[in-house]
Amino acid sequence: MGPQQPDPSSRITYSVVVPVFNEEGNVEALASRVLAAMDKVGETFELLFVDDGSRDRTPELLRKLAAGDERVRVVRFTRNYGQEAAVEALYLNARGRWLIQMDGDLQHPPEEIPRLIARKDEGYDVVYGVREGRQDTLFRVAASRTMQWGMRSMMEIELPEDVSTFRLMSAPIARLVAALPERRKFFSALLVWSGARIGTVRVKHEARHAGATHYNFTKLLNHTFDLIVGFSSKPLRYIGTMGFVFALVGLGLGLWVIVRKLVWDYGFVGWPSLFAAVVILGGMQLIATSVIGEYIARIYVQAQARPLYNIGERLNFQDHQAADELHRASLVPTPAHAPAPAPEPEVTPALAKEPAQ
């Protein structure tokens, strides 16, 4: 046997990781600015995109970028699986010792990356960029801050100040949270759960470079449910408390009606009060059933044990493949000039495992 080749990941210091979906107006400008900013840093790096099933020209532009610079690597999903699946694929496929995550709309200026890097030298495992002069809509800002306030005050879930997806993480921490078996992850809260030393640094925030945002009220609501159900059982306790309070109120009202009838010979007449009570109690029961059903639904999804995503194409990967991903027939065939990947033991697709270092 010839001498063993060094692990390519040992030569990569930083991986800039970006999930994209229908960002044809942004990917070229983003890649150009990231490459220029990282060249100034003076360390080895890669720029890794995960295309979450884009239906515009984004795949074509990513192929062009990868063909022009081997430091640009691309993973493409066969369809849209959601941002959390894309982020997990980024964490598991990145080769750098440090990961720098940012969005694909250029609201996070790549020129601010050196500020994150400088902050991590103070001993932090995770560094968040706190947005100065936030350029999001008033609704987006208000909804985000309301959610974070509710999580801290009501659910006692600790989140960093003005948490965003512009962050720098050590690779072991990123792979740890990506390898957790739960199906629906809220990565910002998981990074706190991991016990990582977390720091923040104030960075600029810009308006979206091109296109319209994909983040709407429905996605915000889904993220909120992911956070609440994934990190707290308090909603179930609130349901029990609410039921106890309604039972006491109902008991007190019933006793009061009996006393008034016996002492003053006066009782409630008509149906409006009864109808209101039925509607209120029925509504509260539906809310309680919905919350309980949310927990049960997540148990059901977890028990299905399906892979979180299916990869249709890899660019500039050669023979590297994350250990959690199965070789599937839908994968694009390995190019003839690249060595075929060695057979891997069968793994359970539901459990993402950390790639070998």
C-alpha positions in Angstrom: 0.0 0.0 0.0 1.2 3.5 -0.8 1.5 6.3 1.8 -1.8 7.4 3.3 -3.1 10.7 2.0 -3.8 13.4 4.5 -7.4 14.2 5.4 -8.4 17.2 3.2 -10.4 18.7 6.1 -7.1 19.1 8.0 -6.0 21.8 5.5 -9.2 23.8 5.7 -9.5 26.4 8.5 -12.8 28.1 7.6 -16.0 26.8 5.9 -18.4 29.6 4.9 -21.7 27.7 4.7 -24.8 29.2 3.0 -28.2 27.6 2.4 -30.0 28.9 -0.7 -33.4 28.6 -2.2 -34.3 30.5 -5.4 -31.5 33.1 -5.0 -30.6 33.5 -8.6 -30.2 37.3 -8.1 -27.8 36.9 -5.2 -25.5 33.8 -5.4 -22.9 35.3 -7.8 -22.6 38.6 -5.9 -22.5 36.6 -2.6 -19.8 34.3 -3.8 -17.7 37.1 -5.2 -17.8 39.1 -1.9 -17.2 36.1 0.3 -14.2 35.0 -1.7 -12.7 38.5 -1.6 -13.4 38.8 2.1 -11.9 35.4 2.9 -8.8 36.1 0.8 -8.1 39.0 3.0 -8.3 36.8 6.1 -5.3 34.9 4.8 -6.4 31.4 6.0 -7.5 28.3 3.9 -11.2 28.2 3.4 -14.1 26.9 1.3 -17.4 28.2 0.4 -20.1 25.6 0.7 -23.6 26.0 -0.7 -26.6 23.8 -0.1 -29.3 24.4 -2.7 -32.6 23.4 -1.1 -34.4 22.5 -4.4 -34.3 25.8 -6.1 -36.6 26.1 -9.2 -35.0 29.2 -10.8 -31.5 29.6 -12.3 -29.8 29.1 -8.9 -28.5 25.6 -9.8 -27.1 26.7 -13.1 -25.3 29.6 -11.5 -23.9 27.4 -8.7 -22.5 24.9 -11.3 -20.8 27.9 -13.0 -19.3 29.1 -9.7 -18.1 25.6 -8.8 -16.5 25.1 -12.2 -14.6 28.4 -12.0 -13.2 27.9 -8.4 -12.6 24.6 -6.7 -13.0 26.3 -3.3 -16.7 26.7 -4.1 -18.5 23.4 -3.3 -22.2 22.7 -3.8 -24.7 20.2 -2.5 -28.0 20.1 -4.2 -31.2 18.5 -2.9 -33.6 16.7 -5.1 -36.5 18.9 -3.9 -37.2 21.5 -1.2 -36.8 20.0 2.2 -36.7 23.1 4.3 -34.1 25.4 5.8 -33.3 23.1 8.8 -32.5 20.2 6.6 -30.2 22.4 4.5 -28.4 23.7 7.5 -27.9 20.2 8.8 -26.4 19.2 5.5 -24.1 22.2 5.6 -22.8 21.3 9.1 -22.2 17.6 8.1 -20.5 18.3 4.8 -18.3 21.3 5.8 -14.6 20.4 6.1 -13.3 23.5 8.0 -12.3 23.6 11.6 -14.5 26.6 12.0 -17.9 27.2 10.3 -19.2 30.6 9.3 -22.9 30.5 8.5 -24.8 33.2 6.7 -27.9 33.7 4.6 -27.9 33.8 0.8 -29.6 37.2 0.5 -26.6 39.4 1.4 -28.3 40.9 4.4 -25.2 39.6 6.3 -22.3 41.5 4.7 -19.4 39.1 4.0 -17.0 42.0 4.8 -18.1 41.6 8.5 -16.7 38.0 8.7 -13.3 39.2 10.1 -15.1 40.7 13.1 -16.6 37.3 14.0 -13.2 35.6 13.5 -11.5 38.2 15.8 -14.1 37.6 18.5 -13.6 33.9 18.5 -9.9 34.3 19.4 -11.1 35.4 22.8 -12.0 31.8 23.6 -15.5 31.4 22.3 -16.9 28.3 20.6 -19.8 30.3 18.9 -19.9 33.9 18.0 -23.1 35.6 16.9 -23.3 38.7 14.8 -25.8 41.1 16.4 -27.4 43.2 13.8 -27.0 47.0 13.9 -29.5 49.1 12.0 -31.7 46.1 11.2 -33.1 46.4 7.7 -36.0 43.9 8.0 -39.7 45.0 7.9 -41.3 46.3 11.0 -43.5 43.2 11.3 -40.4 40.9 11.0 -38.5 42.8 13.7 -41.5 43.0 16.1 -42.4 39.3 15.6 -38.9 38.2 16.2 -38.4 40.2 19.3 -41.8 39.1 20.7 -40.9 35.5 20.1 -37.5 35.9 21.9 -39.1 37.7 24.8 -41.7 35.0 25.2 -39.1 32.3 25.1 -37.0 33.9 27.8 -39.8 35.0 30.1 -42.4 32.3 29.7 -40.5 29.2 28.6 -37.2 30.0 30.3 -35.4 29.1 27.0 -32.2 31.1 26.8 -31.4 32.6 23.5 -28.5 35.0 22.6 -29.3 38.6 22.1 -31.1 39.3 18.8 -30.2 35.8 17.6 -29.5 35.5 13.9 -28.1 33.0 11.5 -24.9 35.0 11.0 -22.6 33.1 13.3 -19.2 31.4 13.6 -19.0 28.0 15.2 -16.4 25.4 16.0 -16.8 22.4 13.8 -17.2 19.9 16.7 -20.1 22.0 18.2 -21.8 22.3 14.8 -21.5 18.6 14.1 -22.7 17.7 17.6 -26.0 19.6 17.1 -26.4 18.3 13.5 -25.9 14.7 14.7 -28.7 14.9 17.3 -31.4 12.4 16.5 -34.4 14.8 16.7 -36.0 15.5 13.4 -37.0 19.1 13.8 -34.2 21.3 15.2 -34.0 24.9 16.3 -30.2 25.2 15.9 -29.8 28.5 17.8 -31.3 26.9 21.0 -29.4 23.7 20.4 -26.1 25.6 20.4 -27.0 27.0 23.8 -28.0 23.6 25.0 -24.6 22.2 23.9 -22.8 24.2 26.6 -20.8 26.1 24.0 -19.1 29.3 25.1 -21.1 32.0 23.2 -20.0 35.5 22.4 -21.5 38.3 20.3 -20.2 41.1 18.2 -22.1 43.9 16.6 -22.2 43.8 12.7 -23.8 45.7 10.0 -27.1 44.6 8.5 -28.1 45.4 5.0 -31.3 45.3 2.9 -31.8 42.3 0.8 -29.6 42.4 -2.4 -32.2 41.1 -4.8 -35.5 39.2 -4.8 -38.2 38.9 -2.1 -37.8 37.3 1.3 -39.0 33.7 1.7 -39.6 34.3 5.4 -43.3 34.9 6.2 -45.7 34.6 9.1 -46.2 30.9 8.6 -42.5 30.1 8.8 -42.2 32.3 11.9 -45.0 30.4 13.5 -43.4 27.0 12.6 -40.1 28.1 14.0 -41.8 29.2 17.2 -43.5 25.8 17.5 -40.2 24.0 16.8 -38.6 26.0 19.6 -41.4 25.6 22.2 -42.2 21.9 21.6 -38.5 21.0 21.2 -37.3 22.6 24.3 -40.1 22.8 26.8 -43.0 20.8 28.2 -44.5 23.9 29.9 -47.4 24.2 27.4 -48.7 20.9 28.7 -48.4 22.2 32.3 -50.2 25.4 31.3 -53.0 23.3 29.9 -53.3 21.5 33.2 -53.3 24.8 35.2 -55.9 26.3 32.8 -58.1 23.3 33.3 -57.8 23.6 37.1 -58.7 27.3 37.0 -61.7 26.7 34.8 -62.9 23.9 37.1 -62.7 26.2 40.1 -64.5 29.0 38.3 -67.2 26.6 37.2 -67.6 25.1 40.7 -67.8 28.6 42.2 -70.3 29.8 39.6 -72.5 26.6 40.2 -72.5 27.1 44.0 -73.4 30.8 43.6 -76.3 29.9 41.3 -77.6 27.4 43.9 -77.2 29.8 46.8 -79.0 32.6 44.9 -81.9 30.2 44.1 -82.3 28.9 47.6 -81.8 32.2 49.4 -83.3 34.8 47.1 -85.3 32.6 44.8 -83.6 34.1 41.8 -81.7 32.3 39.0 -80.2 32.9 35.6 -82.8 33.0 32.8 -82.2 32.3 29.1 -79.6 30.7 27.0 -77.0 33.4 26.3 -74.9 32.7 29.4 -75.1 28.9 28.8 -74.1 29.4 25.1 -71.2 31.6 26.0 -69.9 29.1 28.6 -70.1 26.2 26.1 -68.3 28.2 23.4 -65.5 29.3 25.8 -65.0 25.8 27.2 -65.2 24.3 23.7 -62.6 26.7 22.4 -60.2 26.0 25.3 -60.6 22.3 24.8 -59.7 22.6 21.1 -56.6 24.7 22.0 -55.5 22.1 24.6 -56.1 19.3 22.1 -54.1 21.1 19.4 -51.1 21.6 21.7 -51.2 18.0 22.9 -51.5 16.9 19.2 -48.4 18.9 18.3 -46.3 16.9 20.7 -47.9 13.6 19.5 -47.3 14.6 15.8 -43.6 15.1 16.5 -43.4 11.7 18.1 -45.0 10.3 14.9 -42.6 12.1 12.7 -39.7 11.0 14.8 -40.9 7.4 14.7 -41.0 7.4 10.9 -37.2 7.6 10.7 -37.1 8.9 7.2 -33.9 10.7 6.0 -34.1 14.4 6.4 -33.1 15.0 2.8 -32.0 13.4 -0.5 -29.0 14.7 -2.4 -29.2 14.8 -6.1 -25.9 16.4 -7.0 -22.5 17.3 -5.5 -20.0 19.6 -7.0 -16.2 19.7 -6.2 -16.7 16.9 -3.6 -14.7 14.2 -5.4 -14.8 11.2 -3.1 -15.8 13.0 0.1 -19.3 12.2 1.6 -20.7 12.8 5.0 -21.0 9.6 7.0 -24.6 10.1 7.8 -25.7 10.1 4.2 -26.5 6.8 2.3 -25.4 6.2 -1.2 -28.7 6.4 -3.1 -29.5 5.6 -6.7 -30.7 9.1 -7.2 -27.2 10.5 -6.7 -25.4 11.8 -9.8 -22.8 9.2 -10.8 -19.2 9.8 -9.6 -17.1 11.4 -12.4 -14.8 9.1 -14.2 -11.7 11.0 -13.1 -12.5 10.8 -9.4 -11.9 7.7 -7.3 -15.0 5.8 -6.4 -15.9 6.1 -2.7 -15.1 3.2 -0.5 -18.0 1.1 0.7 -19.5 2.4 3.9 -21.3 0.3 6.5 -25.0 0.6 6.5 -26.3 3.4 8.8 -29.7 4.2 10.1 -30.9 7.2 8.0 -32.8 8.6 11.0 -29.6 9.2 13.0 -27.1 11.7 11.5 -23.6 10.7 12.6 -20.5 12.8 12.8 -18.2 12.4 9.8 -14.8 11.0 10.4 -12.0 13.5 11.1 
